[in-house]
Amino acid sequence: MPGHVLITGGAGFIGSHLADELLRHGYRVRVLDNLSPQVHGPDARRPAYLADDIELIVGDVRDANAVRKALHGIDAVYHFASVVGVGQSMYEIERYTDVNNRGTAVLLEALIQHPVGRLVVASSMSIYGEGLYRGPDGAELECVERSKDQFARGEWEPRGPDGEAVIPAPTPESKRPVLASVYALSKYDQERLCLMIGDAYNIPATALRFFNVYGTRQALSNPYTGVLAIFASRLLNDNAPCVFEDGEQRRDFVSVLDVARACRLALESDDAIGRAINVGSGNSYSVKDIAHRMATVLGKEYIKPEITGKYRVGDIRHCFADISRARGLLGYEPQIDFETGLSALADWLSGQSSEDRVDEARAELAARRLTV
């Protein structure tokens, strides 16, 4: 099985950990990455954490020549190149669509000319919108939504079709997508394009729907990255983590090491071909609880989270993973419990510094009336 693998966006957070996982299992790894300043800072240098055995091609996935060069001699592709962030996507619409949608199209046209043995694309839990809910009678409710009238009254929890209380449940891949942000739309487009073109041109493809991934190497100065990294950036600068709504919204937090392993397993499993698969921990935590835990592991318990009581357009209330399909098709089982993963993250953070740009990002959203 080991061969020569290309990871687009592979110099970033998840991609670099995947590269390490592949190297440990005998693969050769090439990375195509444009070293975006929002992720890598203004210097655009090879990240120090990128293993010496990784071949780095600095280039953009939207550049057909760079993509063709990167594909030379490649046996399998992981497509991770994208811009991330729900909030920013709602006002940088052209950039998100250009990088995520058009970049995927450029890659796929190149793959039609130079087919590979496997294609794995990074999708996102954001495509679900609200997660799965159950009514008082236990019946599944797929399309639970919230209204601006609710937000104006400070009512955060979704309601059923008759106004009844509903209970959040693990979200399976069978749930119908509800695309609540430009980012979610672009990730669904990436997923469907890869599976569709893969099927049409006999390129075995798999889409992995990542939930809230955390761990070392996240871009701490990027205010649109994962929530744990954003909280860490605030706390490292002695500022309070900013929590939207009332902080009781629940998410599935999964270690990047578990995600990297799931990605390798997807490459090696024929059962995964043509499928979309959740990658999470199968557990859920409230965002407010996460803010407190992050402060504790950093020794800053005295900094309490700022509960804004505001809604950010594109956000959802509850979503956490049903990972039955990953267990069945990949043999995936999360190995890093949250406490262990958080401690490892804290150890790494102790040697990091960051520019806290959260207030700048909040101002951008407020100026565009994207917070209610």
Secondary structure, DSSP 8 states (H G I E B T S, - for coil): ---EEEEETTTSHHHHHHHHHHHHTT-EEEEEE---HHHH-TT----TTS-TTSEEEE--TT-HHHHHHHHTT-SEEEE------HHHHTT-HHHHIIIIIIHHHHHHHHHHHS--SEEEEEEEGGGGSS--EE-TTS-EES-----HHHHHTT--S-B-TTS-B-EE--B-TTS-----SHHHHHHHHHHHHHHHHHHHTT--EEEEEE-EEE-TT--TT-TTS-HHHHHHHHHHTT---EE-TTS--EE-EEEHHHHHHHHHHHHH-GGGTT-EEEES-S--EEHHHHHHHHHHHTT-TTS--EE----BTT--SEE-B--HHHHHHH-----S-HHHHHHHHHHHHTT------HHHHHHHHHHTT-B-
